[in-house]
């Protein structure tokens, strides 16, 4: 395999197990998109063993959207047309098919009936924000992603040198697109930070938002967080970890990393991780821009 700093990766995996949400984090723009609780409904899925949910690891996610006027609700049921009719935007963050050990084979998070319901809902005008992190989350979401043409890899997309994962317009790994442009100079995104996730091949009609390069390797372990010299791997170049797509009358944004839209404290030192971390100052505005695009405001 390629040279990787595996001891650091293992320490990161251990620290992840000690993460707690920064429930007080929020972000306010000068002019919110909507009055308080006057905006459309954003449904945050919580019915599929989700690792990130509204009242836990994605409390800060909800705080940011609610400060912008959106109504964020828990999705407490399996997907049906009636259930999704409540929402303007459906957010699925790190869903799982079961809550068992994180090892292969990874069970799909969604039945084919649910996939067809979500596909029809987007085609008729709904907007989906699908977030699937490193193994096993990429594998659990692969069935739903594939329905829209996204080929998800059930692995770990990692920088070979463990340097901070900064994606910027100047580096060329963050693209210029309606989401990064925003609706004003104040909303323009120059750089965002990610925190180890998965990768995928987007369909040809998708616009790549963030892309990997030759500095990335995608590790394919048999069990989450367990790496060795015999762990299978593929080169990260040509893969993406963020993309946007118009599908029928609806819209879709896919990301292979969840912590970038959270705010947490990790490990015994309670180090900030996510939107509250130094270097990720634009992540919260980027989240709002994603939701604004899904809401057809951009």
N, C-alpha and C positions, 0 to 999 in steps of 0.2 A: 504494500500500500504506500501512498505518498507520505512524506514526513509530516506528522501532525503532533501537536502538543497535547497528547492524550491525558496526561495527569491533570492538566488544567481543565479539560473537558469533563473529567470525572468529578472534579471539585465543583464545577458549575452544576452538574446534575444533582449533587448532594445539596448544594445551596438552594436549588429550585424547590426541593422538598420542604424547605423551611420558609418559603415566601408567605407573606401576609399582605393583604391589600392595604394600600394607602387610601382609606375611605374618605379622607378630607380633601384629596386632590380635586381641583376643578380648573376650568379655564374659561375666561369670559372675553368675548370680543367687544369692541366698542359699540357695535350695533348688532344685537342678536338677530338671527334670521326671523324669529317669531316672538310674540309676547309670551310671557310665562305660561307654560302648559297650553299654548294655543296652536302649536305646530302639529304636523302629522304624527301618526303612531309609528314608532320603531319597536318592533317586537324582537326581543333578545331570547333566542331559543334556550329553554332549560329542561327539555323533555327527553334528551338523548344522552344522558350521563355526561353532560357538558362539563369540561374542566374549568371553563370560564363562564360565569353566570352573573346576572345583574346584581345580586345582593352579596357577591363574594369577590372573586378576582376581577370582575368587570364593573365594580362599583364606580370606579373613576371614569370608565367608559360612559356609563349612564350619567354621571355628574356633568361631564362635558356637554353631552347632547341636551340634557335638561336645562343647562344654563343658556343654551341657544334656543330654547322654546319648544323642543321636541318632547313628546310624551313617550317615555320608554316603559314598556310593559314586559312582564315575564311571559314567555311562550311555554305554557304548562301542559300542552297536549301534543300528541303526534300530529303530523301535518295532514290536514284536510282542507278542502276548498273553503269550507265555512270558517275554519280557524284562521286561515291566512287572510280572509276577507277583512279582518280587523286592521291589518297593517298596511302602511305605505312601503316600509322597508323591513325586510326580514334579515336579522343578523344571526348567523350560526358560527359559534366560536368553539372549536375543539370538541366536537361531538364524538361520542364513542358508541359502538354497537353493544358493548357490555362493559362492566366495571371490574373485570377480572385482571389477571396479570398482563403487563404490557409486553407481550411477546408474540411472535408469529405463530399461527396465522392471525391477522387482524380482522375482526368481524366488521362488516359494513354497519355504519351508524343508522342507515335509513333503508327501509324496505323499498322495493321497486314501486309499490303503490305510492309511497311518499315522494319518491323521486319524480314520478309522473305528475303528481299534484303540484309540486314546486315548479316543474318545467312549464306546465300549462299556466300557472299563476304568473310567472315571469313573462311568458309569451303574450299574455293578455294585458300586461302593463305593470306588474309588480317589480320590485327591485330587491335583489339578493346580495348580501355581503357575506361571502363564504370565507371563513378563516380556518385553516387547518395547519397546525404546527408540525413539529418533528414527529417521527414515529411514536405512537401508533396513530396519531390524528390524521396524517395525510392518507394513510391506508383506509381509515374509517370513513373519510369523506370522498374517497376516490370514485365511488359509484355515482354520487351526485355531481361531482365535477365533470365526470366523463359525459354525462347527459348534455352538458353545454360545450363539450369539446376540449376540456382540460384534462391532461394526462398527468396525474399526481404521482410523485415518487414517495414511497413510504420509507423515508430515511431521515438523515440529519444533514442539512446543508451548512457546512462549516468553513470558515476561513482557515487556510492552512497555518497561518501565523497567529491565530487567535486575536488579531487586532480588532479594535472596535468596528462594528459593522455599520459603517457610514455610507449612505447612498445619497449622492448629490448631483446636481446639474453639471457642476464643473468636472466631476470625475467621469461623467457620462454613464453611470450605472443607475441614474434616476432620469426619467425622460421628461421632456416638456410635453404637457398634455393638459386638457381642461382641468383636471384635478390639481396638478401642481401650479397651474396659472391662477386658480381661484377667480374671484369676481372683482378683485381690486389689488393694488400693489401690496396692501397690508396682508392679504391672504396668500400671496405668492410663496411657494415652498422652494427653498434652495437646498435643504439637506434634512434627512431623517435618519433615525437610528433604529436598527433591528437587533434582535437578541437570540440568534440561533433558531432556525426553523426548518421548514421543508422546501421543496422546489417542485416545479411542474413545467410541462410544455404546454403553452396556451394554444388555442386554435388560431388559424391564420388571420381571422378577422378581428382578433383581440388587439388592443393597444397595450404593449408592455409598459408597466410603470417602473418596476425595479427588475434588474437583471443581474445574474451572477457572471463572474468572469473567471479567468484562469487561476485566480487566487483561491477558488472554492473547490472543495471536494464534497461529494454527497456520500456519506457513509450509510451502509445498509446492514445494521446489526440484526441478529436474531431476537435480541431482547433489548428494550429501551435502556440506553445509558451504558450498555456493556460493549466495550470496544477492545480489540486486540489486533495483533499484527495480521491475523487471518480474516479480519472483518472485510466483507466485500465493499467495493466502492466504485463510483463512477465520477468522471470529471464534471465539475459544476458548470463549466463554460457552455453557453447556449441555452441554459435553463433560466427560468424566471421564478421570482417569488412574489410578484405583484403584477396584476393585469386587470384591465377593464374591458367590458364587452357590452355592446347593445344587442339584445336578443329579442326579436319580435318587437312588441311595443314596450318591453321592459329593459332593465339594465342589470348588470352583474359586475361586481368587483370581487376578485379572489386574491387572498394573501396567504402566504405560507408561514406567517409568524403572528403570534397572538400577543406577546408581552409588550410589543411596541404600542399597542392601544390600551394598555393597562397602566396602573401606577402601583408599585408594590415595594415592600421592604424585604430584602433577602438575607438569609443567614443570621448568625448570632450578632453580627455587627449592624444589622438592620440597614444595609446599604440600599439606596434608592435604585429601582430598576423599572424602566418603562418611561412613561411620559414625565415622570418626576426626576429623571436622571439627567445629570449634566451632559450635554451633547445631543439631547433629544428635545430641545426646547420647541422645535417646530412640529413635533409629532401630534400634539393636540389639535393644532390648526389643520394639519394634514387629515386627521380623523374627521374633522368637520367638513373639509372639502370633499372627502369621499362620500359622506352622507348627503351633502348638498348636491353632488352629481347624481347620486342615486335618487334623490328627491326632485331631479330635473330643474334645480335652481342654477346649475352650471351647464 
